[in-house]
Amino acid sequence: MQEYIDLFLNFIAENKAWAPPLLGFVAFLESLFMIGLFVPATVILVAAGALIGADALPFWPISIAATIGCFLGDNVSYYIGRKARFGLLNSVIYKKHRNLILRSHLLFRKFGVYAVFFGRFLGPLRSTVATVAGILRVPFFKFQIANFSSAVIWPPLYMLPGIAIF
């Protein structure tokens, strides 16, 4: 996996114009239901932060693209939860990752709609919280407020350690 991450980072360092859309796409995939478990966006964003700190990449276009990507990814995941609610609860995915989905559900019991905000920063839960919000029928407007506010903070926060190195 590390060699693919290195190839990706080398590509965006050499092709600056591709960096924002590709990092936005990585953030999108990281936020998608269950797919995010297999996408190392956290590592990639920290490394992209190092490239930003070394003045190899621009901060604002990448931050905006990653924000849009994770915002849209959570919206797709929320929609999956709303539309596939009962089918999802009986699916193989649910049975295989039941503990992870139940942890997201517990986060909602404890924090309500704020779970959408906090879930963005909790590694493996990131890819399930938005879907659980859809399953639980969290009101769309409240979901969007929590989703947008966390999406604006998440990419710069994860790039900050890499930026701080330089």
Legacy VTK file of the C-alpha trace (Angstrom):
# vtk DataFile Version 3.0
C-alpha trace
ASCII
DATASET POLYDATA
POINTS 166 float
0.000 0.000 0.000
2.839 2.383 0.839
4.253 2.173 -2.677
0.869 3.254 -4.112
0.696 6.160 -1.694
4.215 7.182 -2.730
3.291 6.948 -6.424
0.197 9.064 -5.808
2.140 11.701 -3.865
4.904 11.820 -6.476
2.299 12.268 -9.191
0.566 15.198 -7.496
3.912 16.803 -6.631
4.947 16.669 -10.297
1.497 17.537 -11.668
0.255 20.373 -9.472
-2.848 20.993 -11.564
-4.070 17.472 -10.762
-3.472 17.770 -7.009
-6.744 19.516 -6.004
-9.138 17.257 -7.957
-7.284 14.083 -6.988
-7.104 15.002 -3.299
-10.765 15.994 -3.452
-11.530 12.575 -4.893
-9.503 10.857 -2.163
-11.448 12.822 0.487
-14.693 11.836 -1.276
-13.765 8.148 -1.207
-12.684 8.388 2.449
-16.169 9.622 3.353
-18.117 7.001 1.398
-19.916 4.260 3.275
-17.514 1.362 3.900
-15.192 2.367 1.024
-13.506 4.818 3.369
-12.164 1.908 5.388
-9.837 1.065 2.505
-8.717 4.565 1.490
-5.717 5.988 3.403
-6.829 9.620 3.068
-5.482 10.578 6.490
-1.943 9.560 5.518
-2.305 11.199 2.120
-3.579 14.488 3.587
-0.733 14.663 6.114
1.766 13.992 3.316
0.047 16.547 1.080
0.420 18.985 3.980
4.167 18.346 3.912
4.191 19.114 0.185
2.246 22.295 0.896
4.699 23.229 3.647
7.564 22.699 1.196
5.797 25.030 -1.290
5.383 22.190 -3.766
1.570 22.452 -3.700
-0.936 25.294 -3.094
-2.893 25.223 0.174
-6.239 26.813 -0.733
-7.169 24.862 -3.873
-6.329 21.578 -2.155
-8.159 22.510 1.041
-11.252 23.591 -0.896
-11.220 20.479 -3.113
-10.802 18.148 -0.128
-13.590 19.975 1.714
-15.933 19.569 -1.245
-14.926 15.932 -1.638
-15.596 14.892 1.947
-18.808 16.972 2.041
-20.130 15.213 -1.071
-18.964 11.800 0.157
-20.954 12.178 3.345
-23.989 13.327 1.354
-23.841 10.193 -0.792
-23.451 8.049 2.334
-26.393 9.820 4.009
-28.503 9.184 0.904
-27.524 5.492 0.975
-28.712 5.287 4.582
-32.006 7.053 3.806
-32.856 4.990 0.728
-31.465 1.565 1.587
-32.399 1.663 5.259
-34.020 -1.729 5.737
-32.129 -3.479 2.958
-28.884 -2.266 4.454
-29.718 -3.634 7.884
-30.165 -7.093 6.346
-27.133 -6.922 4.054
-23.847 -8.799 4.124
-22.020 -5.483 4.639
-23.995 -4.853 7.819
-23.351 -8.326 9.133
-19.636 -8.132 8.350
-19.134 -4.656 9.873
-21.881 -4.744 12.486
-19.672 -3.535 15.345
-18.531 -0.485 13.430
-22.066 0.474 12.458
-23.280 -0.099 16.017
-20.494 2.176 17.333
-21.731 4.890 14.981
-25.248 4.299 16.267
-24.027 4.643 19.864
-22.297 7.888 18.932
-25.704 9.207 17.822
-27.317 8.102 21.065
-24.707 9.991 23.018
-24.296 13.142 20.898
-27.322 13.325 18.608
-26.705 15.186 15.350
-23.296 16.295 16.671
-22.184 12.718 15.967
-21.972 13.724 12.299
-19.430 16.395 13.229
-17.424 14.246 15.663
-17.582 11.159 13.454
-15.567 12.913 10.751
-12.573 12.927 13.107
-12.917 9.350 14.346
-11.019 7.181 11.848
-13.050 4.086 11.021
-16.356 5.670 12.033
-15.880 8.359 9.373
-17.179 6.023 6.685
-20.289 4.907 8.598
-21.572 7.908 10.566
-23.255 9.642 7.630
-24.981 6.424 6.562
-26.196 5.801 10.099
-27.503 9.395 10.108
-29.546 8.494 7.039
-30.749 5.238 8.599
-31.821 7.122 11.740
-33.578 9.743 9.608
-31.576 12.666 11.000
-33.244 15.783 9.542
-31.519 16.763 6.300
-30.866 20.392 7.257
-29.323 19.463 10.608
-27.208 16.834 8.896
-25.990 19.394 6.365
-24.960 21.892 9.040
-22.918 19.267 10.913
-21.550 17.818 7.678
-20.465 21.177 6.253
-18.904 22.457 9.469
-16.824 19.295 9.896
-15.925 19.188 6.190
-14.489 22.704 6.382
-12.296 21.807 9.369
-11.208 18.241 8.579
-8.851 18.678 5.561
-6.843 21.639 6.904
-6.595 20.009 10.321
-5.197 16.804 8.855
-2.803 18.708 6.589
-1.539 20.876 9.447
1.025 18.401 10.866
2.613 18.063 7.428
2.600 21.830 6.916
4.125 22.371 10.367
7.111 20.162 9.524
8.376 22.804 7.096
LINES 1 167
166 0 1 2 3 4 5 6 7 8 9 10 11 12 13 14 15 16 17 18 19 20 21 22 23 24 25 26 27 28 29 30 31 32 33 34 35 36 37 38 39 40 41 42 43 44 45 46 47 48 49 50 51 52 53 54 55 56 57 58 59 60 61 62 63 64 65 66 67 68 69 70 71 72 73 74 75 76 77 78 79 80 81 82 83 84 85 86 87 88 89 90 91 92 93 94 95 96 97 98 99 100 101 102 103 104 105 106 107 108 109 110 111 112 113 114 115 116 117 118 119 120 121 122 123 124 125 126 127 128 129 130 131 132 133 134 135 136 137 138 139 140 141 142 143 144 145 146 147 148 149 150 151 152 153 154 155 156 157 158 159 160 161 162 163 164 165
